[in-house]
Amino acid sequence: MRTTLLNLLEFLFALTVLAGVALVYVPAALILGGLAGVVAVERALSHPPPASRKEARS
């Protein structure tokens, strides 16, 4: 729950920054948005996959 809220806040802050930059210079906002997207994908891929639970053998 907490990480979901933090991810949502991070997304909203990034969107606000991009909107502010777009008000001044649209190509710069597109470049920053692309860079932010690459960083987000790399960050998501850096987390290890969840470990599978082994079934107990009886």
C-alpha positions in Angstrom: 0.0 0.0 0.0 2.7 2.4 1.0 4.9 1.8 -2.1 1.8 2.2 -4.3 1.1 5.6 -2.8 4.7 6.6 -3.2 4.8 5.5 -6.8 1.6 7.5 -7.5 3.0 10.6 -5.9 6.3 10.2 -7.8 4.3 9.9 -11.1 2.2 13.0 -10.2 5.3 15.1 -9.4 7.0 14.0 -12.6 3.9 14.9 -14.6 3.7 18.3 -12.9 7.4 19.0 -13.8 6.8 17.9 -17.4 3.7 20.1 -17.7 5.7 23.1 -16.3 8.5 22.6 -18.8 6.0 22.1 -21.6 4.6 25.5 -20.9 8.0 27.0 -21.6 9.5 24.7 -24.3 7.6 21.7 -25.6 10.7 19.8 -27.2 12.5 20.0 -23.9 9.5 18.4 -22.1 9.4 15.6 -24.7 13.1 14.9 -24.2 12.7 14.9 -20.4 9.6 12.7 -20.6 11.6 10.2 -22.7 14.5 10.2 -20.3 12.1 9.7 -17.4 10.5 6.8 -19.2 13.8 5.1 -19.7 14.7 5.6 -16.0 11.3 4.2 -14.9 11.7 1.1 -17.1 15.3 0.5 -15.8 14.2 1.0 -12.3 11.3 -1.5 -12.7 13.6 -4.1 -14.3 16.2 -3.7 -11.5 13.9 -5.3 -8.9 14.4 -9.0 -8.6 11.3 -11.1 -9.5 9.4 -12.4 -6.6 10.6 -15.8 -5.3 8.3 -18.6 -6.1 7.0 -20.5 -3.1 8.0 -24.1 -3.0 5.2 -26.5 -2.3 5.7 -28.6 0.8 6.2 -32.3 0.0 4.5 -34.8 2.2 
